């Protein structure tokens, strides 16, 4: 019997643009930890439904999620993408250009916490956040997102199950503990309205009040 996730993916035609992104990631020798296709489609829908003009992406990798986010952007919208690796940022930007969104994307390379502080110092505000970077800093990224958010902004965080490690109480490494804290904050912080989607590798969603 196939999984619900596989069944849902089989309903859709192959997305040639995103397949080329995945091929480029493999060709570059980078581990492909892009968002699941079903959640990529969800990002596009949420960005479009929220009429977001400004999106902050924490973790660019090869541009897969960036393209999904850009597809939903309001006319004239922009994506600021934070990426530790210059190689990844260059690959992501190249893929964004080939998909037709290169002019809407700005990349800040270096530790994301430094970039977040710089954005805060500039007084930047965003309508949508996608968090998909180093897991130990997820709670920090969430707090920065809340501070950089316009009222009603959406925050999405990927890989909240950590391939089942979050659920296993015998696993208590730094990434697992940080993700549990992130998930609990998403669920309980009074500044947020939220839900938790357990399909694929887990996705947390919140609206900033």
Backbone as CSV, one residue per row, in Angstrom:
resi,resn,N_x,N_y,N_z,CA_x,CA_y,CA_z,C_x,C_y,C_z
1,UNK,0.844,-1.197,0.000,0.000,0.000,0.000,0.882,1.251,0.000
2,UNK,0.536,2.226,-0.837,1.310,3.449,-0.888,0.948,4.354,0.288
3,UNK,1.834,5.290,0.598,1.590,6.229,1.691,0.639,7.326,1.219
4,UNK,-0.034,8.008,2.159,-0.865,9.153,1.764,-0.076,10.206,1.008
5,UNK,1.174,10.421,1.421,1.999,11.410,0.730,2.248,11.007,-0.718
6,UNK,2.562,9.727,-0.940,2.816,9.270,-2.304,1.556,9.349,-3.148
7,UNK,0.419,8.979,-2.554,-0.851,9.076,-3.277,-1.100,10.512,-3.729
8,UNK,-0.878,11.459,-2.807,-1.137,12.859,-3.150,-0.189,13.346,-4.239
9,UNK,1.071,12.923,-4.188,2.020,13.354,-5.218,1.663,12.778,-6.586
10,UNK,1.136,11.561,-6.594,0.800,10.923,-7.861,-0.368,11.610,-8.569
11,UNK,-1.103,12.455,-7.861,-2.214,13.177,-8.470,-1.734,14.304,-9.386
12,UNK,-0.490,14.733,-9.210,0.012,15.915,-9.900,0.987,15.544,-11.003
13,UNK,0.952,16.345,-12.068,1.951,16.212,-13.131,3.327,16.612,-12.588
14,UNK,4.361,16.061,-13.174,5.718,16.429,-12.777,5.950,17.912,-13.050
15,UNK,6.583,18.586,-12.108,6.897,20.006,-12.242,8.313,20.105,-12.804
16,UNK,8.416,20.375,-14.105,9.713,20.324,-14.773,10.686,21.356,-14.210
17,UNK,10.197,22.527,-13.853,11.079,23.558,-13.291,11.701,23.078,-11.994
18,UNK,10.896,22.514,-11.108,11.408,22.064,-9.817,12.254,20.802,-9.959
19,UNK,11.941,19.972,-10.945,12.795,18.807,-11.195,14.186,19.252,-11.628
20,UNK,14.263,20.300,-12.443,15.576,20.810,-12.857,16.342,21.379,-11.659
21,UNK,15.623,21.987,-10.737,16.285,22.478,-9.524,16.909,21.315,-8.762
22,UNK,16.157,20.242,-8.597,16.674,19.093,-7.862,17.862,18.464,-8.585
23,UNK,17.802,18.448,-9.914,18.936,17.931,-10.687,20.170,18.807,-10.488
24,UNK,19.980,20.114,-10.417,21.114,21.016,-10.235,21.731,20.860,-8.849
25,UNK,20.903,20.582,-7.859,21.402,20.355,-6.500,22.259,19.093,-6.469
26,UNK,21.767,18.030,-7.116,22.528,16.778,-7.168,23.836,16.965,-7.935
27,UNK,23.785,17.707,-9.037,24.984,17.923,-9.849,26.042,18.711,-9.096
28,UNK,25.592,19.563,-8.179,26.534,20.357,-7.386,27.090,19.585,-6.200
29,UNK,26.611,18.367,-5.999,27.090,17.552,-4.889,26.567,18.017,-3.537
30,UNK,25.426,18.688,-3.543,24.827,19.201,-2.306,23.722,18.250,-1.862
31,UNK,23.664,17.975,-0.585,22.589,17.124,-0.060,21.251,17.813,-0.285
32,UNK,20.330,17.114,-0.922,19.040,17.711,-1.263,18.072,17.543,-0.095
33,UNK,17.869,18.618,0.632,16.906,18.620,1.736,15.827,19.661,1.450
34,UNK,15.475,19.794,0.159,14.422,20.727,-0.237,13.096,20.323,0.386
35,UNK,12.204,21.289,0.493,10.874,21.026,1.020,10.159,19.984,0.169
36,UNK,9.281,19.188,0.764,8.507,18.193,0.024,7.621,18.889,-1.011
37,UNK,7.397,18.257,-2.160,6.591,18.900,-3.205,5.215,19.368,-2.720
38,UNK,4.548,18.533,-1.928,3.224,18.919,-1.446,3.253,20.166,-0.589
39,UNK,4.274,20.293,0.228,4.397,21.499,1.041,4.879,22.678,0.215
40,UNK,5.633,22.416,-0.856,5.995,23.493,-1.767,4.760,24.115,-2.399
41,UNK,3.829,23.257,-2.823,2.577,23.778,-3.376,1.799,24.555,-2.320
42,UNK,1.851,24.074,-1.083,1.166,24.784,0.003,1.777,26.161,0.220
43,UNK,3.104,26.276,0.167,3.742,27.586,0.312,3.235,28.554,-0.752
44,UNK,3.167,28.085,-1.997,2.666,28.946,-3.074,1.255,29.433,-2.757
45,UNK,0.401,28.520,-2.323,-0.979,28.886,-2.004,-1.047,29.890,-0.863
46,UNK,-0.271,29.654,0.191,-0.335,30.531,1.361,0.178,31.927,1.042
47,UNK,1.271,32.003,0.286,1.796,33.313,-0.090,0.763,34.059,-0.923
48,UNK,0.149,33.355,-1.877,-0.837,34.013,-2.733,-2.076,34.417,-1.942
49,UNK,-2.560,33.533,-1.086,-3.760,33.832,-0.298,-3.546,35.014,0.639
50,UNK,-2.328,35.130,1.156,-2.034,36.210,2.101,-1.684,37.525,1.411
51,UNK,-1.577,37.470,0.052,-1.203,38.658,-0.736,0.115,39.266,-0.250
52,UNK,1.039,38.395,0.095,2.322,38.840,0.639,3.114,39.630,-0.391
53,UNK,3.662,40.759,0.048,4.536,41.573,-0.777,6.012,41.319,-0.461
54,UNK,6.284,40.889,0.764,7.670,40.687,1.195,7.779,39.363,1.947
55,UNK,8.697,38.525,1.486,8.898,37.190,2.052,10.334,37.079,2.543
56,UNK,10.506,36.513,3.717,11.840,36.232,4.242,12.014,34.721,4.323
57,UNK,13.005,34.231,3.602,13.324,32.800,3.580,14.625,32.587,4.332
58,UNK,14.597,31.716,5.325,15.804,31.395,6.090,16.266,30.004,5.650
59,UNK,17.265,29.976,4.773,17.756,28.735,4.192,17.354,28.631,2.736
60,UNK,18.276,28.910,1.813,17.946,28.934,0.382,18.172,27.588,-0.292
61,UNK,19.225,26.861,0.126,19.676,25.635,-0.522,19.829,25.879,-2.022
62,UNK,19.021,25.220,-2.866,19.186,25.377,-4.309,18.087,26.169,-4.972
63,UNK,17.192,26.775,-4.190,16.164,27.615,-4.769,14.811,26.970,-4.941
64,UNK,14.659,25.699,-4.529,13.376,24.999,-4.689,12.259,25.752,-3.954
65,UNK,12.455,25.974,-2.665,11.415,26.661,-1.891,11.275,28.109,-2.333
66,UNK,12.389,28.733,-2.756,12.315,30.105,-3.229,11.384,30.245,-4.417
67,UNK,11.454,29.308,-5.344,10.564,29.323,-6.508,9.119,29.128,-6.069
68,UNK,8.896,28.198,-5.147,7.535,27.966,-4.647,6.981,29.231,-4.002
69,UNK,7.798,29.923,-3.229,7.364,31.161,-2.589,7.110,32.243,-3.637
70,UNK,8.023,32.385,-4.593,7.905,33.433,-5.606,6.664,33.258,-6.467
71,UNK,6.268,32.030,-6.698,5.085,31.784,-7.525,3.823,32.392,-6.928
72,UNK,3.804,32.580,-5.619,2.624,33.137,-4.978,2.700,34.620,-4.693
73,UNK,3.851,35.242,-4.977,4.053,36.643,-4.612,3.088,37.578,-5.327
74,UNK,2.669,38.614,-4.622,1.899,39.684,-5.246,2.788,40.426,-6.237
75,UNK,2.183,41.053,-7.259,2.988,41.816,-8.228,3.891,42.825,-7.521
76,UNK,5.158,42.845,-7.937,6.119,43.750,-7.320,6.695,43.260,-6.015
77,UNK,6.326,42.039,-5.617,6.811,41.494,-4.355,8.267,41.078,-4.420
78,UNK,8.851,40.822,-3.244,10.269,40.467,-3.181,10.479,39.354,-2.164
79,UNK,11.571,38.628,-2.361,12.014,37.606,-1.422,13.421,37.971,-0.955
80,UNK,13.620,38.019,0.340,14.956,38.124,0.917,15.303,36.739,1.443
81,UNK,16.382,36.183,0.946,16.762,34.811,1.297,18.094,34.816,2.035
82,UNK,18.104,34.201,3.209,19.306,34.121,4.036,19.947,32.750,3.838
83,UNK,21.222,32.739,3.521,21.912,31.484,3.235,23.341,31.562,3.758
84,UNK,23.747,30.546,4.496,25.096,30.512,5.054,26.155,30.368,3.974
85,UNK,25.880,29.543,2.955,26.870,29.179,1.943,26.743,30.043,0.692
86,UNK,27.849,30.629,0.274,27.843,31.385,-0.982,27.527,30.471,-2.158
87,UNK,28.049,29.249,-2.131,27.787,28.288,-3.213,26.291,28.020,-3.344
88,UNK,25.623,27.789,-2.218,24.188,27.530,-2.257,23.422,28.753,-2.744
89,UNK,23.825,29.930,-2.243,23.133,31.158,-2.647,23.268,31.389,-4.146
90,UNK,24.452,31.150,-4.693,24.664,31.329,-6.133,23.801,30.348,-6.928
91,UNK,23.757,29.096,-6.471,22.940,28.088,-7.150,21.462,28.453,-7.073
92,UNK,21.012,28.864,-5.897,19.613,29.227,-5.726,19.244,30.399,-6.622
93,UNK,20.104,31.412,-6.667,19.804,32.589,-7.483,19.780,32.232,-8.964
94,UNK,20.696,31.377,-9.380,20.708,30.937,-10.781,19.404,30.213,-11.125
95,UNK,18.960,29.329,-10.244,17.714,28.610,-10.495,16.506,29.542,-10.457
96,UNK,16.546,30.525,-9.579,15.454,31.503,-9.529,15.409,32.303,-10.837
97,UNK,16.570,32.692,-11.358,16.598,33.437,-12.625,16.037,32.589,-13.754
98,UNK,16.435,31.320,-13.806,15.959,30.441,-14.878,14.460,30.212,-14.786
99,UNK,13.908,30.307,-13.570,12.469,30.149,-13.384,11.710,31.463,-13.608
100,UNK,12.449,32.560,-13.829,11.813,33.837,-14.106,11.619,34.741,-12.913
101,UNK,12.255,34.410,-11.773,12.053,35.192,-10.553,13.335,35.825,-10.026
102,UNK,14.388,35.835,-10.833,15.678,36.314,-10.346,15.665,37.745,-9.866
103,UNK,14.867,38.606,-10.515,14.844,40.018,-10.148,14.096,40.265,-8.838
104,UNK,13.355,39.271,-8.375,12.576,39.446,-7.144,13.304,38.928,-5.911
105,UNK,14.465,38.308,-6.100,15.164,37.658,-4.995,16.449,38.392,-4.646
106,UNK,16.649,38.593,-3.350,17.874,39.178,-2.815,18.470,38.177,-1.840
107,UNK,19.774,37.923,-1.930,20.430,36.935,-1.075,21.388,37.621,-0.110
108,UNK,21.273,37.252,1.156,22.195,37.710,2.192,22.973,36.494,2.659
109,UNK,24.285,36.497,2.450,25.119,35.328,2.731,25.850,35.521,4.054
110,UNK,25.833,34.462,4.874,26.484,34.491,6.181,25.561,33.900,7.218
111,UNK,25.989,33.882,8.480,25.134,33.347,9.539,23.786,34.061,9.563
112,UNK,22.708,33.285,9.569,21.373,33.878,9.467,21.059,34.805,10.630
113,UNK,21.550,34.482,11.818,21.260,35.345,12.971,21.861,36.731,12.773
114,UNK,23.033,36.813,12.156,23.634,38.114,11.858,22.779,38.877,10.847
115,UNK,22.325,38.174,9.816,21.481,38.818,8.803,20.160,39.278,9.403
116,UNK,19.599,38.487,10.297,18.344,38.869,10.943,18.513,40.119,11.795
117,UNK,19.627,40.201,12.489,19.902,41.410,13.277,20.042,42.627,12.369
118,UNK,20.682,42.439,11.220,20.845,43.544,10.279,19.498,44.001,9.721
119,UNK,18.630,43.049,9.411,17.295,43.402,8.918,16.494,44.136,9.985
120,UNK,16.636,43.684,11.219,15.925,44.337,12.320,16.433,45.758,12.520
121,UNK,17.751,45.937,12.407,18.340,47.268,12.572,17.863,48.225,11.484
122,UNK,17.598,47.703,10.290,17.109,48.526,9.184,15.626,48.839,9.317
123,UNK,14.938,48.132,10.203,13.507,48.333,10.356,12.667,47.611,9.320
124,UNK,13.247,46.597,8.666,12.495,45.838,7.665,11.371,45.040,8.317
125,UNK,10.281,44.880,7.578,9.153,44.079,8.029,8.719,43.163,6.887
126,UNK,8.154,42.005,7.245,7.800,40.999,6.250,6.393,40.463,6.491
127,UNK,5.825,39.947,5.380,4.472,39.396,5.410,4.458,37.873,5.530
128,UNK,5.578,37.237,5.218,5.630,35.775,5.177,7.053,35.334,5.482
129,UNK,7.169,34.266,6.265,8.471,33.714,6.653,8.479,32.219,6.376
130,UNK,9.579,31.751,5.820,9.779,30.310,5.669,11.105,29.944,6.304
131,UNK,11.070,29.074,7.302,12.248,28.665,8.061,12.615,27.235,7.669
132,UNK,13.793,27.070,7.102,14.257,25.740,6.687,15.782,25.752,6.652
133,UNK,16.382,25.916,7.826,17.841,26.034,7.925,18.321,25.153,9.082
134,UNK,19.470,25.506,9.684,20.017,24.691,10.777,19.006,24.603,11.921
135,UNK,18.772,23.388,12.370,17.660,23.133,13.287,17.913,23.662,14.697
136,UNK,19.177,23.734,15.109,19.456,24.178,16.475,19.052,25.624,16.712
137,UNK,18.938,26.400,15.644,18.559,27.805,15.787,17.090,28.079,15.483
138,UNK,16.294,27.047,15.282,14.875,27.264,14.974,14.171,28.156,16.006
139,UNK,14.368,27.927,17.324,13.698,28.824,18.285,14.146,30.278,18.127
140,UNK,15.422,30.499,17.839,15.918,31.858,17.623,15.334,32.465,16.351
141,UNK,15.260,31.660,15.294,14.686,32.158,14.045,13.219,32.528,14.234
142,UNK,12.504,31.727,15.004,11.094,32.014,15.257,10.930,33.351,15.978
143,UNK,11.734,33.579,16.991,11.629,34.831,17.744,11.955,36.028,16.845
144,UNK,12.979,35.917,16.036,13.295,37.001,15.107,12.162,37.213,14.111
145,UNK,11.569,36.134,13.619,10.466,36.268,12.671,9.304,37.033,13.293
146,UNK,8.982,36.702,14.524,7.883,37.404,15.192,8.193,38.894,15.293
147,UNK,9.442,39.216,15.610,9.821,40.624,15.744,9.847,41.363,14.407
148,UNK,10.107,40.627,13.315,10.177,41.243,11.989,8.840,41.192,11.248
149,UNK,7.827,40.653,11.886,6.560,40.408,11.207,5.628,41.613,11.261
150,UNK,4.947,41.844,10.147,3.790,42.720,10.167,2.630,41.946,10.799
151,UNK,1.675,42.636,11.410,0.509,41.925,11.953,-0.175,41.100,10.865
152,UNK,-0.474,39.850,11.181,-1.088,38.958,10.213,-0.109,38.180,9.365
153,UNK,1.187,38.394,9.563,2.194,37.657,8.794,2.119,36.163,9.109
154,UNK,2.484,35.364,8.122,2.490,33.900,8.273,3.927,33.428,8.444
155,UNK,4.111,32.494,9.383,5.404,31.838,9.597,5.232,30.348,9.325
156,UNK,6.092,29.793,8.465,6.103,28.354,8.191,7.472,27.800,8.542
157,UNK,7.496,26.673,9.244,8.750,26.020,9.608,8.737,24.568,9.161
158,UNK,9.748,24.156,8.387,9.789,22.813,7.812,10.609,21.862,8.679
159,UNK,10.423,20.558,8.426,11.190,19.470,9.068,10.971,19.398,10.571
160,UNK,9.772,19.669,11.012,9.498,19.715,12.449,9.477,18.339,13.102
161,UNK,9.467,17.286,12.307,9.518,15.929,12.871,10.928,15.345,12.861
162,UNK,11.831,15.957,12.108,13.220,15.481,12.035,13.293,13.977,11.776
163,UNK,12.540,13.554,10.769,12.489,12.135,10.385,12.175,11.231,11.578
164,UNK,11.296,11.686,12.421,10.826,10.892,13.551,11.584,11.098,14.842
165,UNK,12.727,11.792,14.788,13.513,11.964,16.011,12.802,12.844,17.034
166,UNK,12.010,13.800,16.551,11.276,14.659,17.479,10.311,13.841,18.339
167,UNK,9.793,12.754,17.783,8.806,11.933,18.479,9.440,10.933,19.429
168,UNK,10.719,10.676,19.267,11.412,9.637,20.025,12.038,10.259,21.276
169,UNK,11.449,9.982,22.432,11.908,10.596,23.674,13.291,10.107,24.102
170,UNK,13.811,9.079,23.417,15.176,8.645,23.693,16.196,9.482,22.914
171,UNK,15.728,10.295,21.968,16.597,11.181,21.196,16.557,12.567,21.837
172,UNK,17.708,13.033,22.295,17.752,14.311,23.000,18.984,15.128,22.617
173,UNK,19.380,15.021,21.344,20.486,15.834,20.856,20.075,17.294,20.717
174,UNK,21.028,18.186,20.452,20.729,19.621,20.383,19.664,19.976,19.354
175,UNK,19.714,19.362,18.180,18.723,19.673,17.149,17.327,19.230,17.566
176,UNK,17.244,18.050,18.172,15.944,17.528,18.611,15.364,18.410,19.707
177,UNK,16.174,18.768,20.680,15.685,19.608,21.772,15.244,20.977,21.257
178,UNK,16.014,21.526,20.314,15.651,22.819,19.748,14.345,22.734,18.971
179,UNK,14.164,21.646,18.222,12.935,21.510,17.448,11.730,21.314,18.350
180,UNK,11.899,20.558,19.417,10.782,20.413,20.358,10.405,21.772,20.949
181,UNK,11.410,22.569,21.280,11.137,23.906,21.828,10.426,24.766,20.789
182,UNK,10.888,24.699,19.540,10.248,25.441,18.457,8.783,25.034,18.319
183,UNK,8.525,23.732,18.262,7.159,23.234,18.095,6.264,23.660,19.256
184,UNK,6.808,23.564,20.471,6.019,23.947,21.645,5.726,25.442,21.649
185,UNK,6.693,26.245,21.209,6.479,27.693,21.148,5.429,28.029,20.097
186,UNK,5.533,27.402,18.925,4.525,27.603,17.878,3.129,27.312,18.428
187,UNK,3.017,26.241,19.208,1.713,25.804,19.693,1.163,26.681,20.816
188,UNK,2.048,27.254,21.639,1.595,27.859,22.888,1.819,29.357,23.019
189,UNK,2.641,29.944,22.162,2.945,31.369,22.302,1.684,32.195,22.029
190,UNK,1.348,33.078,22.943,0.115,33.852,22.834,0.153,34.874,21.711
191,UNK,1.334,35.106,21.132,1.439,36.033,20.011,1.055,35.388,18.688
192,UNK,0.796,34.076,18.698,0.587,33.320,17.467,-0.750,32.591,17.459
193,UNK,-1.289,32.410,16.264,-2.372,31.461,15.992,-1.747,30.404,15.088
194,UNK,-1.865,29.136,15.453,-1.017,28.165,14.751,-1.689,26.815,14.552
195,UNK,-1.027,26.013,13.730,-1.367,24.607,13.590,-0.103,23.839,13.214
196,UNK,-0.202,22.509,13.270,0.950,21.635,13.025,0.502,20.557,12.049
197,UNK,1.187,20.466,10.915,0.847,19.470,9.903,1.845,18.319,9.978
198,UNK,1.384,17.092,10.273,2.316,15.984,10.509,2.689,15.176,9.270
199,UNK,2.247,15.568,8.072,2.610,14.820,6.864,4.062,15.105,6.476
200,UNK,4.569,14.283,5.523,5.964,14.395,5.080,6.871,14.429,6.319
201,UNK,7.699,15.472,6.476,8.564,15.555,7.659,8.092,16.627,8.627
202,UNK,6.827,17.000,8.530,6.242,17.950,9.473,6.406,19.396,9.036
203,UNK,5.342,20.169,9.190,5.364,21.596,8.866,4.533,22.329,9.918
204,UNK,5.131,23.320,10.547,4.411,24.174,11.500,3.999,25.453,10.800
205,UNK,2.780,25.901,11.069,2.269,27.129,10.483,1.712,28.017,11.571
206,UNK,1.993,29.319,11.475,1.484,30.259,12.483,1.182,31.587,11.817
207,UNK,0.199,32.283,12.369,-0.098,33.663,12.008,0.274,34.525,13.188
208,UNK,0.985,35.613,12.936,1.367,36.551,14.002,0.195,37.504,14.235
209,UNK,-0.257,37.562,15.472,-1.417,38.398,15.809,-1.097,39.883,15.599
